[in-house]
Amino acid sequence: MMVVGLGQAGISCLKGNAGLFSWVDLRNHLSSNTFTAEMELWKKILHEAGLNISPGASCHCTEPGWFRICFANMSEETLKVSMERMKAFLHKQ
């Protein structure tokens, strides 16, 4: 459900077969290809969309622009709202 929702927003994810989170590719939404730009995007998503996703740098990702979205312990309705917020945020960018 989350991968489909993100796909509808134009965001690709790494393929997986199980887990509590997904790696999403937001490199195209960075102002530059740096971890500083990644942190700027994270702050915008946090404050403007009200979503707290993990920037890749906090998980030792070696390439800026990858974010980890955790969907553990989340109801289907909450997940739908989250995907709507992310889609709306990205369409404003």
PyMOL Python script that loads the backbone (N, CA, C, O; Angstrom):
from pymol import cmd

cmd.read_pdbstr("""\
ATOM      1  N   MET A   1       0.819  -1.187   0.000  1.00  0.00           N
ATOM      2  CA  MET A   1       0.000   0.000   0.000  1.00  0.00           C
ATOM      3  C   MET A   1       0.872   1.263   0.000  1.00  0.00           C
ATOM      4  O   MET A   1       0.594   2.210  -0.736  1.00  0.00           O
ATOM      5  N   MET A   2       1.918   1.275   0.821  1.00  0.00           N
ATOM      6  CA  MET A   2       2.782   2.447   0.887  1.00  0.00           C
ATOM      7  C   MET A   2       3.553   2.623  -0.422  1.00  0.00           C
ATOM      8  O   MET A   2       3.640   3.734  -0.945  1.00  0.00           O
ATOM      9  N   VAL A   3       4.106   1.549  -0.948  1.00  0.00           N
ATOM     10  CA  VAL A   3       4.884   1.635  -2.178  1.00  0.00           C
ATOM     11  C   VAL A   3       3.996   2.114  -3.328  1.00  0.00           C
ATOM     12  O   VAL A   3       4.431   2.910  -4.159  1.00  0.00           O
ATOM     13  N   VAL A   4       2.755   1.632  -3.375  1.00  0.00           N
ATOM     14  CA  VAL A   4       1.818   2.058  -4.417  1.00  0.00           C
ATOM     15  C   VAL A   4       1.508   3.545  -4.246  1.00  0.00           C
ATOM     16  O   VAL A   4       1.512   4.296  -5.221  1.00  0.00           O
ATOM     17  N   GLY A   5       1.239   3.969  -3.012  1.00  0.00           N
ATOM     18  CA  GLY A   5       0.948   5.379  -2.753  1.00  0.00           C
ATOM     19  C   GLY A   5       2.111   6.286  -3.119  1.00  0.00           C
ATOM     20  O   GLY A   5       1.907   7.350  -3.703  1.00  0.00           O
ATOM     21  N   LEU A   6       3.318   5.880  -2.785  1.00  0.00           N
ATOM     22  CA  LEU A   6       4.486   6.667  -3.144  1.00  0.00           C
ATOM     23  C   LEU A   6       4.690   6.682  -4.650  1.00  0.00           C
ATOM     24  O   LEU A   6       5.067   7.705  -5.222  1.00  0.00           O
ATOM     25  N   GLY A   7       4.440   5.550  -5.290  1.00  0.00           N
ATOM     26  CA  GLY A   7       4.559   5.476  -6.746  1.00  0.00           C
ATOM     27  C   GLY A   7       3.607   6.439  -7.433  1.00  0.00           C
ATOM     28  O   GLY A   7       3.954   7.051  -8.444  1.00  0.00           O
ATOM     29  N   GLN A   8       2.403   6.573  -6.883  1.00  0.00           N
ATOM     30  CA  GLN A   8       1.431   7.509  -7.441  1.00  0.00           C
ATOM     31  C   GLN A   8       1.888   8.954  -7.280  1.00  0.00           C
ATOM     32  O   GLN A   8       1.442   9.838  -8.011  1.00  0.00           O
ATOM     33  N   ALA A   9       2.776   9.188  -6.325  1.00  0.00           N
ATOM     34  CA  ALA A   9       3.336  10.525  -6.121  1.00  0.00           C
ATOM     35  C   ALA A   9       4.624  10.711  -6.921  1.00  0.00           C
ATOM     36  O   ALA A   9       5.259  11.762  -6.837  1.00  0.00           O
ATOM     37  N   GLY A  10       5.010   9.699  -7.693  1.00  0.00           N
ATOM     38  CA  GLY A  10       6.217   9.793  -8.503  1.00  0.00           C
ATOM     39  C   GLY A  10       7.494   9.457  -7.761  1.00  0.00           C
ATOM     40  O   GLY A  10       8.581   9.838  -8.195  1.00  0.00           O
ATOM     41  N   ILE A  11       7.379   8.746  -6.647  1.00  0.00           N
ATOM     42  CA  ILE A  11       8.541   8.388  -5.830  1.00  0.00           C
ATOM     43  C   ILE A  11       8.808   6.902  -5.973  1.00  0.00           C
ATOM     44  O   ILE A  11       7.912   6.082  -5.770  1.00  0.00           O
ATOM     45  N   SER A  12      10.044   6.550  -6.324  1.00  0.00           N
ATOM     46  CA  SER A  12      10.385   5.135  -6.421  1.00  0.00           C
ATOM     47  C   SER A  12      10.953   4.646  -5.095  1.00  0.00           C
ATOM     48  O   SER A  12      11.504   5.419  -4.311  1.00  0.00           O
ATOM     49  N   CYS A  13      10.805   3.356  -4.867  1.00  0.00           N
ATOM     50  CA  CYS A  13      11.300   2.719  -3.639  1.00  0.00           C
ATOM     51  C   CYS A  13      12.161   1.521  -4.022  1.00  0.00           C
ATOM     52  O   CYS A  13      12.001   0.944  -5.097  1.00  0.00           O
ATOM     53  N   LEU A  14      13.068   1.160  -3.135  1.00  0.00           N
ATOM     54  CA  LEU A  14      13.811  -0.082  -3.336  1.00  0.00           C
ATOM     55  C   LEU A  14      12.846  -1.242  -3.145  1.00  0.00           C
ATOM     56  O   LEU A  14      11.968  -1.186  -2.284  1.00  0.00           O
ATOM     57  N   LYS A  15      13.004  -2.285  -3.938  1.00  0.00           N
ATOM     58  CA  LYS A  15      12.126  -3.443  -3.836  1.00  0.00           C
ATOM     59  C   LYS A  15      12.503  -4.253  -2.599  1.00  0.00           C
ATOM     60  O   LYS A  15      13.682  -4.406  -2.280  1.00  0.00           O
ATOM     61  N   GLY A  16      11.510  -4.758  -1.923  1.00  0.00           N
ATOM     62  CA  GLY A  16      11.711  -5.597  -0.758  1.00  0.00           C
ATOM     63  C   GLY A  16      10.611  -6.634  -0.696  1.00  0.00           C
ATOM     64  O   GLY A  16       9.620  -6.536  -1.419  1.00  0.00           O
ATOM     65  N   ASN A  17      10.776  -7.626   0.162  1.00  0.00           N
ATOM     66  CA  ASN A  17       9.744  -8.643   0.285  1.00  0.00           C
ATOM     67  C   ASN A  17       9.133  -8.693   1.681  1.00  0.00           C
ATOM     68  O   ASN A  17       8.155  -9.407   1.904  1.00  0.00           O
ATOM     69  N   ALA A  18       9.693  -7.952   2.609  1.00  0.00           N
ATOM     70  CA  ALA A  18       9.146  -7.897   3.970  1.00  0.00           C
ATOM     71  C   ALA A  18       9.885  -6.804   4.727  1.00  0.00           C
ATOM     72  O   ALA A  18      10.962  -6.378   4.310  1.00  0.00           O
ATOM     73  N   GLY A  19       9.321  -6.358   5.819  1.00  0.00           N
ATOM     74  CA  GLY A  19      10.014  -5.386   6.642  1.00  0.00           C
ATOM     75  C   GLY A  19       9.078  -4.387   7.284  1.00  0.00           C
ATOM     76  O   GLY A  19       7.861  -4.442   7.109  1.00  0.00           O
ATOM     77  N   LEU A  20       9.673  -3.472   8.033  1.00  0.00           N
ATOM     78  CA  LEU A  20       8.925  -2.462   8.766  1.00  0.00           C
ATOM     79  C   LEU A  20       9.144  -1.069   8.201  1.00  0.00           C
ATOM     80  O   LEU A  20       8.564  -0.100   8.693  1.00  0.00           O
ATOM     81  N   PHE A  21       9.973  -0.960   7.176  1.00  0.00           N
ATOM     82  CA  PHE A  21      10.259   0.335   6.567  1.00  0.00           C
ATOM     83  C   PHE A  21      10.576   0.143   5.096  1.00  0.00           C
ATOM     84  O   PHE A  21      10.774  -0.978   4.627  1.00  0.00           O
ATOM     85  N   SER A  22      10.620   1.244   4.384  1.00  0.00           N
ATOM     86  CA  SER A  22      10.972   1.225   2.967  1.00  0.00           C
ATOM     87  C   SER A  22      11.958   2.347   2.694  1.00  0.00           C
ATOM     88  O   SER A  22      11.847   3.432   3.263  1.00  0.00           O
ATOM     89  N   TRP A  23      12.919   2.085   1.826  1.00  0.00           N
ATOM     90  CA  TRP A  23      13.858   3.105   1.370  1.00  0.00           C
ATOM     91  C   TRP A  23      13.244   3.796   0.164  1.00  0.00           C
ATOM     92  O   TRP A  23      12.907   3.142  -0.823  1.00  0.00           O
ATOM     93  N   VAL A  24      13.096   5.116   0.235  1.00  0.00           N
ATOM     94  CA  VAL A  24      12.497   5.865  -0.861  1.00  0.00           C
ATOM     95  C   VAL A  24      13.516   6.837  -1.451  1.00  0.00           C
ATOM     96  O   VAL A  24      14.353   7.399  -0.744  1.00  0.00           O
ATOM     97  N   ASP A  25      13.421   7.012  -2.740  1.00  0.00           N
ATOM     98  CA  ASP A  25      14.369   7.822  -3.498  1.00  0.00           C
ATOM     99  C   ASP A  25      13.806   9.221  -3.717  1.00  0.00           C
ATOM    100  O   ASP A  25      12.903   9.411  -4.532  1.00  0.00           O
ATOM    101  N   LEU A  26      14.337  10.195  -2.994  1.00  0.00           N
ATOM    102  CA  LEU A  26      13.926  11.585  -3.145  1.00  0.00           C
ATOM    103  C   LEU A  26      15.066  12.438  -3.704  1.00  0.00           C
ATOM    104  O   LEU A  26      15.079  13.656  -3.524  1.00  0.00           O
ATOM    105  N   ARG A  27      16.015  11.801  -4.376  1.00  0.00           N
ATOM    106  CA  ARG A  27      17.174  12.530  -4.916  1.00  0.00           C
ATOM    107  C   ARG A  27      16.759  13.651  -5.861  1.00  0.00           C
ATOM    108  O   ARG A  27      17.398  14.702  -5.891  1.00  0.00           O
ATOM    109  N   ASN A  28      15.705  13.438  -6.625  1.00  0.00           N
ATOM    110  CA  ASN A  28      15.258  14.468  -7.569  1.00  0.00           C
ATOM    111  C   ASN A  28      14.668  15.696  -6.877  1.00  0.00           C
ATOM    112  O   ASN A  28      14.427  16.716  -7.522  1.00  0.00           O
ATOM    113  N   HIS A  29      14.438  15.603  -5.589  1.00  0.00           N
ATOM    114  CA  HIS A  29      13.848  16.712  -4.847  1.00  0.00           C
ATOM    115  C   HIS A  29      14.880  17.482  -4.017  1.00  0.00           C
ATOM    116  O   HIS A  29      14.527  18.408  -3.287  1.00  0.00           O
ATOM    117  N   LEU A  30      16.154  17.095  -4.133  1.00  0.00           N
ATOM    118  CA  LEU A  30      17.220  17.807  -3.427  1.00  0.00           C
ATOM    119  C   LEU A  30      17.600  19.061  -4.205  1.00  0.00           C
ATOM    120  O   LEU A  30      17.561  19.072  -5.436  1.00  0.00           O
ATOM    121  N   SER A  31      17.964  20.111  -3.487  1.00  0.00           N
ATOM    122  CA  SER A  31      18.422  21.336  -4.144  1.00  0.00           C
ATOM    123  C   SER A  31      19.837  21.160  -4.707  1.00  0.00           C
ATOM    124  O   SER A  31      20.227  21.857  -5.644  1.00  0.00           O
ATOM    125  N   SER A  32      20.593  20.238  -4.139  1.00  0.00           N
ATOM    126  CA  SER A  32      21.923  19.867  -4.634  1.00  0.00           C
ATOM    127  C   SER A  32      22.202  18.452  -4.153  1.00  0.00           C
ATOM    128  O   SER A  32      21.510  17.960  -3.262  1.00  0.00           O
ATOM    129  N   ASN A  33      23.178  17.804  -4.711  1.00  0.00           N
ATOM    130  CA  ASN A  33      23.488  16.417  -4.374  1.00  0.00           C
ATOM    131  C   ASN A  33      24.404  16.356  -3.151  1.00  0.00           C
ATOM    132  O   ASN A  33      25.539  15.885  -3.235  1.00  0.00           O
ATOM    133  N   THR A  34      23.894  16.842  -2.006  1.00  0.00           N
ATOM    134  CA  THR A  34      24.687  16.878  -0.773  1.00  0.00           C
ATOM    135  C   THR A  34      23.833  16.424   0.411  1.00  0.00           C
ATOM    136  O   THR A  34      22.603  16.436   0.355  1.00  0.00           O
ATOM    137  N   PHE A  35      24.512  16.028   1.468  1.00  0.00           N
ATOM    138  CA  PHE A  35      23.794  15.666   2.693  1.00  0.00           C
ATOM    139  C   PHE A  35      23.196  16.899   3.366  1.00  0.00           C
ATOM    140  O   PHE A  35      22.218  16.781   4.105  1.00  0.00           O
ATOM    141  N   THR A  36      23.764  18.071   3.122  1.00  0.00           N
ATOM    142  CA  THR A  36      23.177  19.312   3.631  1.00  0.00           C
ATOM    143  C   THR A  36      21.812  19.530   2.984  1.00  0.00           C
ATOM    144  O   THR A  36      20.850  19.887   3.665  1.00  0.00           O
ATOM    145  N   ALA A  37      21.725  19.317   1.678  1.00  0.00           N
ATOM    146  CA  ALA A  37      20.449  19.452   0.973  1.00  0.00           C
ATOM    147  C   ALA A  37      19.454  18.392   1.446  1.00  0.00           C
ATOM    148  O   ALA A  37      18.252  18.650   1.517  1.00  0.00           O
ATOM    149  N   GLU A  38      19.953  17.210   1.767  1.00  0.00           N
ATOM    150  CA  GLU A  38      19.094  16.154   2.302  1.00  0.00           C
ATOM    151  C   GLU A  38      18.468  16.597   3.624  1.00  0.00           C
ATOM    152  O   GLU A  38      17.273  16.397   3.845  1.00  0.00           O
ATOM    153  N   MET A  39      19.263  17.192   4.493  1.00  0.00           N
ATOM    154  CA  MET A  39      18.749  17.676   5.776  1.00  0.00           C
ATOM    155  C   MET A  39      17.756  18.813   5.578  1.00  0.00           C
ATOM    156  O   MET A  39      16.769  18.904   6.308  1.00  0.00           O
ATOM    157  N   GLU A  40      18.005  19.683   4.597  1.00  0.00           N
ATOM    158  CA  GLU A  40      17.062  20.765   4.298  1.00  0.00           C
ATOM    159  C   GLU A  40      15.722  20.191   3.845  1.00  0.00           C
ATOM    160  O   GLU A  40      14.668  20.664   4.270  1.00  0.00           O
ATOM    161  N   LEU A  41      15.759  19.171   2.982  1.00  0.00           N
ATOM    162  CA  LEU A  41      14.528  18.542   2.520  1.00  0.00           C
ATOM    163  C   LEU A  41      13.807  17.860   3.679  1.00  0.00           C
ATOM    164  O   LEU A  41      12.585  17.952   3.789  1.00  0.00           O
ATOM    165  N   TRP A  42      14.553  17.179   4.539  1.00  0.00           N
ATOM    166  CA  TRP A  42      13.954  16.517   5.698  1.00  0.00           C
ATOM    167  C   TRP A  42      13.210  17.533   6.568  1.00  0.00           C
ATOM    168  O   TRP A  42      12.082  17.281   6.992  1.00  0.00           O
ATOM    169  N   LYS A  43      13.838  18.675   6.832  1.00  0.00           N
ATOM    170  CA  LYS A  43      13.193  19.709   7.656  1.00  0.00           C
ATOM    171  C   LYS A  43      11.928  20.239   6.994  1.00  0.00           C
ATOM    172  O   LYS A  43      10.933  20.492   7.673  1.00  0.00           O
ATOM    173  N   LYS A  44      11.958  20.410   5.678  1.00  0.00           N
ATOM    174  CA  LYS A  44      10.766  20.882   4.960  1.00  0.00           C
ATOM    175  C   LYS A  44       9.645  19.846   5.051  1.00  0.00           C
ATOM    176  O   LYS A  44       8.491  20.205   5.284  1.00  0.00           O
ATOM    177  N   ILE A  45       9.973  18.575   4.870  1.00  0.00           N
ATOM    178  CA  ILE A  45       8.959  17.523   4.961  1.00  0.00           C
ATOM    179  C   ILE A  45       8.391  17.487   6.381  1.00  0.00           C
ATOM    180  O   ILE A  45       7.181  17.352   6.563  1.00  0.00           O
ATOM    181  N   LEU A  46       9.249  17.607   7.370  1.00  0.00           N
ATOM    182  CA  LEU A  46       8.813  17.590   8.764  1.00  0.00           C
ATOM    183  C   LEU A  46       7.878  18.757   9.070  1.00  0.00           C
ATOM    184  O   LEU A  46       6.800  18.557   9.630  1.00  0.00           O
ATOM    185  N   HIS A  47       8.278  19.961   8.709  1.00  0.00           N
ATOM    186  CA  HIS A  47       7.521  21.155   9.089  1.00  0.00           C
ATOM    187  C   HIS A  47       6.360  21.469   8.161  1.00  0.00           C
ATOM    188  O   HIS A  47       5.333  21.973   8.617  1.00  0.00           O
ATOM    189  N   GLU A  48       6.495  21.184   6.871  1.00  0.00           N
ATOM    190  CA  GLU A  48       5.436  21.534   5.930  1.00  0.00           C
ATOM    191  C   GLU A  48       4.427  20.409   5.720  1.00  0.00           C
ATOM    192  O   GLU A  48       3.234  20.669   5.561  1.00  0.00           O
ATOM    193  N   ALA A  49       4.893  19.165   5.719  1.00  0.00           N
ATOM    194  CA  ALA A  49       3.987  18.035   5.513  1.00  0.00           C
ATOM    195  C   ALA A  49       3.593  17.363   6.825  1.00  0.00           C
ATOM    196  O   ALA A  49       2.634  16.593   6.876  1.00  0.00           O
ATOM    197  N   GLY A  50       4.334  17.659   7.874  1.00  0.00           N
ATOM    198  CA  GLY A  50       4.039  17.049   9.169  1.00  0.00           C
ATOM    199  C   GLY A  50       4.396  15.572   9.226  1.00  0.00           C
ATOM    200  O   GLY A  50       3.778  14.804   9.964  1.00  0.00           O
ATOM    201  N   LEU A  51       5.400  15.177   8.442  1.00  0.00           N
ATOM    202  CA  LEU A  51       5.849  13.786   8.411  1.00  0.00           C
ATOM    203  C   LEU A  51       7.299  13.710   8.858  1.00  0.00           C
ATOM    204  O   LEU A  51       8.140  14.486   8.404  1.00  0.00           O
ATOM    205  N   ASN A  52       7.585  12.779   9.745  1.00  0.00           N
ATOM    206  CA  ASN A  52       8.952  12.607  10.218  1.00  0.00           C
ATOM    207  C   ASN A  52       9.510  11.320   9.637  1.00  0.00           C
ATOM    208  O   ASN A  52       9.335  10.239  10.200  1.00  0.00           O
ATOM    209  N   ILE A  53      10.188  11.453   8.493  1.00  0.00           N
ATOM    210  CA  ILE A  53      10.853  10.311   7.866  1.00  0.00           C
ATOM    211  C   ILE A  53      12.345  10.444   8.156  1.00  0.00           C
ATOM    212  O   ILE A  53      12.824  11.529   8.485  1.00  0.00           O
ATOM    213  N   SER A  54      13.061   9.361   8.037  1.00  0.00           N
ATOM    214  CA  SER A  54      14.484   9.376   8.403  1.00  0.00           C
ATOM    215  C   SER A  54      15.364   9.689   7.197  1.00  0.00           C
ATOM    216  O   SER A  54      15.317   8.969   6.200  1.00  0.00           O
ATOM    217  N   PRO A  55      16.170  10.756   7.273  1.00  0.00           N
ATOM    218  CA  PRO A  55      17.115  11.005   6.190  1.00  0.00           C
ATOM    219  C   PRO A  55      18.148   9.878   6.153  1.00  0.00           C
ATOM    220  O   PRO A  55      18.549   9.349   7.189  1.00  0.00           O
ATOM    221  N   GLY A  56      18.565   9.527   4.948  1.00  0.00           N
ATOM    222  CA  GLY A  56      19.510   8.427   4.798  1.00  0.00           C
ATOM    223  C   GLY A  56      20.786   8.586   5.589  1.00  0.00           C
ATOM    224  O   GLY A  56      21.344   7.604   6.077  1.00  0.00           O
ATOM    225  N   ALA A  57      21.257   9.820   5.720  1.00  0.00           N
ATOM    226  CA  ALA A  57      22.506  10.051   6.467  1.00  0.00           C
ATOM    227  C   ALA A  57      22.401   9.530   7.896  1.00  0.00           C
ATOM    228  O   ALA A  57      23.395   9.070   8.457  1.00  0.00           O
ATOM    229  N   SER A  58      21.206   9.595   8.496  1.00  0.00           N
ATOM    230  CA  SER A  58      21.048   9.123   9.879  1.00  0.00           C
ATOM    231  C   SER A  58      21.123   7.602   9.966  1.00  0.00           C
ATOM    232  O   SER A  58      21.245   7.042  11.056  1.00  0.00           O
ATOM    233  N   CYS A  59      21.051   6.938   8.817  1.00  0.00           N
ATOM    234  CA  CYS A  59      21.141   5.475   8.750  1.00  0.00           C
ATOM    235  C   CYS A  59      22.411   5.036   8.021  1.00  0.00           C
ATOM    236  O   CYS A  59      22.517   3.895   7.571  1.00  0.00           O
ATOM    237  N   HIS A  60      23.365   5.950   7.911  1.00  0.00           N
ATOM    238  CA  HIS A  60      24.664   5.695   7.281  1.00  0.00           C
ATOM    239  C   HIS A  60      24.563   5.407   5.787  1.00  0.00           C
ATOM    240  O   HIS A  60      25.401   4.689   5.242  1.00  0.00           O
ATOM    241  N   CYS A  61      23.562   5.949   5.126  1.00  0.00           N
ATOM    242  CA  CYS A  61      23.455   5.827   3.674  1.00  0.00           C
ATOM    243  C   CYS A  61      24.595   6.624   3.047  1.00  0.00           C
ATOM    244  O   CYS A  61      24.908   7.722   3.508  1.00  0.00           O
ATOM    245  N   THR A  62      25.205   6.093   2.023  1.00  0.00           N
ATOM    246  CA  THR A  62      26.378   6.741   1.422  1.00  0.00           C
ATOM    247  C   THR A  62      26.029   7.717   0.306  1.00  0.00           C
ATOM    248  O   THR A  62      26.910   8.402  -0.214  1.00  0.00           O
ATOM    249  N   GLU A  63      24.756   7.789  -0.066  1.00  0.00           N
ATOM    250  CA  GLU A  63      24.327   8.675  -1.147  1.00  0.00           C
ATOM    251  C   GLU A  63      23.188   9.568  -0.658  1.00  0.00           C
ATOM    252  O   GLU A  63      22.199   9.055  -0.134  1.00  0.00           O
ATOM    253  N   PRO A  64      23.298  10.884  -0.812  1.00  0.00           N
ATOM    254  CA  PRO A  64      22.234  11.766  -0.353  1.00  0.00           C
ATOM    255  C   PRO A  64      20.956  11.597  -1.163  1.00  0.00           C
ATOM    256  O   PRO A  64      20.993  11.304  -2.358  1.00  0.00           O
ATOM    257  N   GLY A  65      19.828  11.788  -0.490  1.00  0.00           N
ATOM    258  CA  GLY A  65      18.536  11.771  -1.161  1.00  0.00           C
ATOM    259  C   GLY A  65      17.693  10.539  -0.911  1.00  0.00           C
ATOM    260  O   GLY A  65      16.539  10.478  -1.336  1.00  0.00           O
ATOM    261  N   TRP A  66      18.254   9.562  -0.229  1.00  0.00           N
ATOM    262  CA  TRP A  66      17.483   8.372   0.147  1.00  0.00           C
ATOM    263  C   TRP A  66      16.942   8.574   1.554  1.00  0.00           C
ATOM    264  O   TRP A  66      17.663   9.013   2.450  1.00  0.00           O
ATOM    265  N   PHE A  67      15.671   8.252   1.742  1.00  0.00           N
ATOM    266  CA  PHE A  67      15.017   8.395   3.038  1.00  0.00           C
ATOM    267  C   PHE A  67      14.379   7.074   3.427  1.00  0.00           C
ATOM    268  O   PHE A  67      13.961   6.290   2.575  1.00  0.00           O
ATOM    269  N   ARG A  68      14.313   6.846   4.721  1.00  0.00           N
ATOM    270  CA  ARG A  68      13.700   5.620   5.241  1.00  0.00           C
ATOM    271  C   ARG A  68      12.354   5.988   5.846  1.00  0.00           C
ATOM    272  O   ARG A  68      12.274   6.824   6.746  1.00  0.00           O
ATOM    273  N   ILE A  69      11.308   5.362   5.348  1.00  0.00           N
ATOM    274  CA  ILE A  69       9.971   5.593   5.875  1.00  0.00           C
ATOM    275  C   ILE A  69       9.535   4.339   6.621  1.00  0.00           C
ATOM    276  O   ILE A  69       9.449   3.257   6.040  1.00  0.00           O
ATOM    277  N   CYS A  70       9.263   4.493   7.906  1.00  0.00           N
ATOM    278  CA  CYS A  70       8.819   3.387   8.741  1.00  0.00           C
ATOM    279  C   CYS A  70       7.294   3.343   8.744  1.00  0.00           C
ATOM    280  O   CYS A  70       6.640   4.367   8.939  1.00  0.00           O
ATOM    281  N   PHE A  71       6.737   2.170   8.529  1.00  0.00           N
ATOM    282  CA  PHE A  71       5.291   2.017   8.534  1.00  0.00           C
ATOM    283  C   PHE A  71       4.836   1.009   9.589  1.00  0.00           C
ATOM    284  O   PHE A  71       3.692   0.556   9.558  1.00  0.00           O
ATOM    285  N   ALA A  72       5.716   0.657  10.515  1.00  0.00           N
ATOM    286  CA  ALA A  72       5.367  -0.260  11.588  1.00  0.00           C
ATOM    287  C   ALA A  72       4.358   0.394  12.528  1.00  0.00           C
ATOM    288  O   ALA A  72       4.422   1.598  12.778  1.00  0.00           O
ATOM    289  N   ASN A  73       3.443  -0.392  13.037  1.00  0.00           N
ATOM    290  CA  ASN A  73       2.467   0.070  14.023  1.00  0.00           C
ATOM    291  C   ASN A  73       1.643   1.251  13.501  1.00  0.00           C
ATOM    292  O   ASN A  73       1.329   2.171  14.256  1.00  0.00           O
ATOM    293  N   MET A  74       1.296   1.225  12.216  1.00  0.00           N
ATOM    294  CA  MET A  74       0.542   2.304  11.595  1.00  0.00           C
ATOM    295  C   MET A  74      -0.740   1.714  11.011  1.00  0.00           C
ATOM    296  O   MET A  74      -0.700   0.714  10.294  1.00  0.00           O
ATOM    297  N   SER A  75      -1.865   2.335  11.319  1.00  0.00           N
ATOM    298  CA  SER A  75      -3.125   1.852  10.757  1.00  0.00           C
ATOM    299  C   SER A  75      -3.182   2.159   9.262  1.00  0.00           C
ATOM    300  O   SER A  75      -2.436   3.003   8.764  1.00  0.00           O
ATOM    301  N   GLU A  76      -4.056   1.479   8.567  1.00  0.00           N
ATOM    302  CA  GLU A  76      -4.218   1.703   7.133  1.00  0.00           C
ATOM    303  C   GLU A  76      -4.664   3.139   6.875  1.00  0.00           C
ATOM    304  O   GLU A  76      -4.210   3.764   5.916  1.00  0.00           O
ATOM    305  N   GLU A  77      -5.541   3.663   7.714  1.00  0.00           N
ATOM    306  CA  GLU A  77      -6.019   5.036   7.545  1.00  0.00           C
ATOM    307  C   GLU A  77      -4.879   6.041   7.737  1.00  0.00           C
ATOM    308  O   GLU A  77      -4.769   7.001   6.975  1.00  0.00           O
ATOM    309  N   THR A  78      -4.038   5.830   8.741  1.00  0.00           N
ATOM    310  CA  THR A  78      -2.897   6.714   8.975  1.00  0.00           C
ATOM    311  C   THR A  78      -1.935   6.665   7.796  1.00  0.00           C
ATOM    312  O   THR A  78      -1.396   7.692   7.386  1.00  0.00           O
ATOM    313  N   LEU A  79      -1.724   5.483   7.258  1.00  0.00           N
ATOM    314  CA  LEU A  79      -0.850   5.335   6.097  1.00  0.00           C
ATOM    315  C   LEU A  79      -1.414   6.102   4.897  1.00  0.00           C
ATOM    316  O   LEU A  79      -0.663   6.755   4.173  1.00  0.00           O
ATOM    317  N   LYS A  80      -2.718   6.028   4.686  1.00  0.00           N
ATOM    318  CA  LYS A  80      -3.343   6.765   3.583  1.00  0.00           C
ATOM    319  C   LYS A  80      -3.148   8.267   3.755  1.00  0.00           C
ATOM    320  O   LYS A  80      -2.808   8.965   2.799  1.00  0.00           O
ATOM    321  N   VAL A  81      -3.361   8.764   4.965  1.00  0.00           N
ATOM    322  CA  VAL A  81      -3.181  10.196   5.239  1.00  0.00           C
ATOM    323  C   VAL A  81      -1.731  10.601   5.001  1.00  0.00           C
ATOM    324  O   VAL A  81      -1.465  11.657   4.428  1.00  0.00           O
ATOM    325  N   SER A  82      -0.800   9.770   5.439  1.00  0.00           N
ATOM    326  CA  SER A  82       0.629  10.055   5.248  1.00  0.00           C
ATOM    327  C   SER A  82       0.988  10.162   3.776  1.00  0.00           C
ATOM    328  O   SER A  82       1.721  11.065   3.372  1.00  0.00           O
ATOM    329  N   MET A  83       0.466   9.232   2.968  1.00  0.00           N
ATOM    330  CA  MET A  83       0.761   9.249   1.535  1.00  0.00           C
ATOM    331  C   MET A  83       0.133  10.484   0.870  1.00  0.00           C
ATOM    332  O   MET A  83       0.732  11.071  -0.031  1.00  0.00           O
ATOM    333  N   GLU A  84      -1.053  10.872   1.304  1.00  0.00           N
ATOM    334  CA  GLU A  84      -1.688  12.083   0.776  1.00  0.00           C
ATOM    335  C   GLU A  84      -0.858  13.320   1.114  1.00  0.00           C
ATOM    336  O   GLU A  84      -0.685  14.204   0.275  1.00  0.00           O
ATOM    337  N   ARG A  85      -0.351  13.380   2.334  1.00  0.00           N
ATOM    338  CA  ARG A  85       0.492  14.516   2.741  1.00  0.00           C
ATOM    339  C   ARG A  85       1.781  14.575   1.919  1.00  0.00           C
ATOM    340  O   ARG A  85       2.191  15.648   1.477  1.00  0.00           O
ATOM    341  N   MET A  86       2.415  13.423   1.718  1.00  0.00           N
ATOM    342  CA  MET A  86       3.662  13.384   0.958  1.00  0.00           C
ATOM    343  C   MET A  86       3.407  13.809  -0.480  1.00  0.00           C
ATOM    344  O   MET A  86       4.168  14.600  -1.038  1.00  0.00           O
ATOM    345  N   LYS A  87       2.348  13.293  -1.082  1.00  0.00           N
ATOM    346  CA  LYS A  87       2.017  13.641  -2.465  1.00  0.00           C
ATOM    347  C   LYS A  87       1.754  15.139  -2.579  1.00  0.00           C
ATOM    348  O   LYS A  87       2.257  15.782  -3.500  1.00  0.00           O
ATOM    349  N   ALA A  88       0.978  15.702  -1.663  1.00  0.00           N
ATOM    350  CA  ALA A  88       0.670  17.137  -1.692  1.00  0.00           C
ATOM    351  C   ALA A  88       1.942  17.970  -1.517  1.00  0.00           C
ATOM    352  O   ALA A  88       2.123  18.982  -2.195  1.00  0.00           O
ATOM    353  N   PHE A  89       2.812  17.550  -0.618  1.00  0.00           N
ATOM    354  CA  PHE A  89       4.069  18.262  -0.389  1.00  0.00           C
ATOM    355  C   PHE A  89       4.909  18.279  -1.656  1.00  0.00           C
ATOM    356  O   PHE A  89       5.406  19.334  -2.049  1.00  0.00           O
ATOM    357  N   LEU A  90       5.075  17.141  -2.296  1.00  0.00           N
ATOM    358  CA  LEU A  90       5.933  17.045  -3.475  1.00  0.00           C
ATOM    359  C   LEU A  90       5.351  17.801  -4.667  1.00  0.00           C
ATOM    360  O   LEU A  90       6.105  18.307  -5.498  1.00  0.00           O
ATOM    361  N   HIS A  91       4.054  17.886  -4.762  1.00  0.00           N
ATOM    362  CA  HIS A  91       3.437  18.616  -5.873  1.00  0.00           C
ATOM    363  C   HIS A  91       3.624  20.125  -5.699  1.00  0.00           C
ATOM    364  O   HIS A  91       3.557  20.870  -6.677  1.00  0.00           O
ATOM    365  N   LYS A  92       3.856  20.582  -4.469  1.00  0.00           N
ATOM    366  CA  LYS A  92       4.107  21.997  -4.218  1.00  0.00           C
ATOM    367  C   LYS A  92       5.556  22.370  -4.523  1.00  0.00           C
ATOM    368  O   LYS A  92       5.857  23.549  -4.711  1.00  0.00           O
ATOM    369  N   GLN A  93       6.440  21.407  -4.575  1.00  0.00           N
ATOM    370  CA  GLN A  93       7.878  21.669  -4.765  1.00  0.00           C
ATOM    371  C   GLN A  93       8.185  22.025  -6.189  1.00  0.00           C
ATOM    372  O   GLN A  93       9.342  22.276  -6.526  1.00  0.00           O
TER     373      GLN A  93
END
""", "prot")
cmd.dss("prot")
cmd.show_as("cartoon", "prot")
cmd.util.cbc("prot")
cmd.orient("prot")
